[in-house]
């Protein structure tokens, strides 16, 4: 778990051109907030993965680690995605 807590930035990104610059799973339009809403509602990880086939279980873990970081720091700077 410690490795994930340190490496969530590999899976979460911000692109001003995608979802109004909200944090998303890298390479998708799946917002971290959608994942967190599902987890908070008690939706099992397997059901979240079935609903969003582009997700991997590591993405759910990364979204949770990102949220944990936000609660510790108040805000987190993410590098913007550069689109060609």
Beta strands, then each sheet from edge to edge (+ up, - down):
strand 1: 12-13
strand 2: 24-25
sheet 1: 1+ 2-
end
